Structure formats: structure tokens, C-alpha cells
Amino acid sequence: MISHRFLRFSIVGTLGFLADSSILYLMLSFGAGPMTARVISFLCAVFLTWQLNRRMTFDAPTQQGLVREGVSYLLTMLFGGAFNLMAYFAVIRSLPDQVLAPALGVATGSIVGLLINYLIAKNWVFNVKNE
């Protein structure tokens, strides 16, 4: 059975994916290269998902201070993001001339990082023990 918390995390992740992909294509349209555009879009998505997850998914007031929580969340997402970015680059290199390759890369990376990021965010960033 899927927990309600994991379902909310997945919904927030979907919103993060939409923001990530939108910002990625925006940055590409402004002439940014695929790596620069992806780093910027990833960081924007991390900020959005941190704000949504802290309010909607984990419902926990910060016990470590807002800045420390944000840094912890960023570090957590960077760990899962490393796998996310590897999947992204594998897809865009496999499909170099496809207009949907960046979005497929973001989607693939998002799926790869989902479980890793959830477990670390739940147990380390937001320190949720009851589930």
C-alpha cells in the first residue's frame, strides 16, 4: 500500500517536473546549453519542491532552522539529483536531434531520483519517524 505521504511527495515531484521542464525549455530558447539550462532548471525545481514538501508532504515545522533545512534539502536533492542528471544526459545523448529529448530526460531522471529523494527527505531533512 502506498502511503499518503509518498503520494503527496509524488504529486509535488510531478509539479517539480513540470517546473523543471518548463524552465529547461525556456533556458534552451534563450540560448543556454543543455548542461547550463539543466542545472538552472534543476535548482529552481529543488526550491519549489522544498517549499511544497515542507508544507504539504511532511507538515513538520523545522526543528533545525529554515536556512539549515533548506541546505539539508538541497544536499539531499543533489544526491538524488546526481542520478537524475546522469539519466538526463544519457537520454539527450541517445536522442540528440529529438525535440522531446530534454523532457524525456527530465522525466527519466525524476523517476530515478524519486524513491532515493523521498527516503532521504523523510528520514534526514524532515526527520519524520511515524509512518
Sequence and secondary structure as in RCSB ss.txt:
>XXXX:A:sequence
MISHRFLRFSIVGTLGFLADSSILYLMLSFGAGPMTARVISFLCAVFLTWQLNRRMTFDAPTQQGLVREGVSYLL
TMLFGGAFNLMAYFAVIRSLPDQVLAPALGVATGSIVGLLINYLIAKNWVFNVKNE
>XXXX:A:secstr
   HHHHHHHHHHHHHHHHHHHHHHHHHHTT  HHHHHHHHHHHHHHHHHHHIIIIIS    SS HHHHHHHHHH
HHHHHHHHHHHHHHHHHHHSTT TTHHHHHHHHHHHHHHHHHHHHIIIIIS     
